[in-house]
Amino acid sequence: MASSMLIGILITFLVIILVLYLVQRLPLDARMRQIAQIIVIIIGIISLLKYLAVF
C-alpha cells in the first residue's frame, strides 16, 4: 500500500514538472504564461494532497 502511494505521488510530481515545462514552451506572453503556471501548480498541489489523504 505504501509503495503504490509513493509511486502515485512520484508520477503526479513528474506530470506536474512535464506540464510546467510544456507551458513554458508555449508562445504566450509572460503574464498568461505565469497565470498558466500558477494554475498548474495549484492543481498539482491539490492532487498531491489527495494522495496524502488530506481531502
C-alpha positions as CSV (number, residue, x, y, z in Angstrom):
1,M,0.0,0.0,0.0
2,A,2.8,2.4,0.9
3,S,4.7,1.7,-2.3
4,S,1.6,2.3,-4.5
5,M,1.0,5.6,-2.8
6,L,4.7,6.5,-3.3
7,I,4.5,5.6,-7.0
8,G,1.3,7.7,-7.4
9,I,3.0,10.7,-5.7
10,L,6.0,10.3,-7.9
11,I,4.0,10.0,-11.1
12,T,1.9,13.1,-10.2
13,F,5.1,15.1,-9.4
14,L,6.6,14.1,-12.8
15,V,3.4,15.0,-14.6
16,I,3.4,18.4,-12.9
17,I,7.0,19.0,-14.0
18,L,6.3,18.0,-17.6
19,V,3.2,20.2,-17.8
20,L,5.1,23.2,-16.4
21,Y,7.8,22.6,-19.0
22,L,5.3,22.4,-21.8
23,V,3.6,25.6,-20.6
24,Q,7.0,27.3,-20.6
25,R,7.4,26.4,-24.3
26,L,4.0,27.8,-25.3
27,P,4.1,31.0,-27.4
28,L,2.3,33.2,-24.8
29,D,3.1,36.5,-23.3
30,A,4.7,36.5,-19.9
31,R,1.6,37.3,-17.9
32,M,-0.5,34.5,-19.5
33,R,2.4,32.0,-19.0
34,Q,2.6,33.0,-15.3
35,I,-1.1,32.5,-14.8
36,A,-1.0,29.1,-16.5
37,Q,1.9,28.0,-14.3
38,I,0.1,29.1,-11.2
39,I,-3.0,27.1,-12.2
40,V,-0.9,24.0,-12.9
41,I,0.9,24.3,-9.6
42,I,-2.4,24.7,-7.7
43,I,-3.9,21.7,-9.4
44,G,-0.8,19.7,-8.7
45,I,-0.8,20.5,-5.0
46,I,-4.4,19.6,-4.7
47,S,-3.8,16.2,-6.4
48,L,-0.8,15.5,-4.2
49,L,-2.8,16.3,-1.2
50,K,-5.4,13.8,-2.4
51,Y,-2.7,11.1,-2.4
52,L,-1.8,12.1,1.2
53,A,-5.5,11.6,2.2
54,V,-5.9,15.2,3.2
55,F,-9.0,15.6,1.1
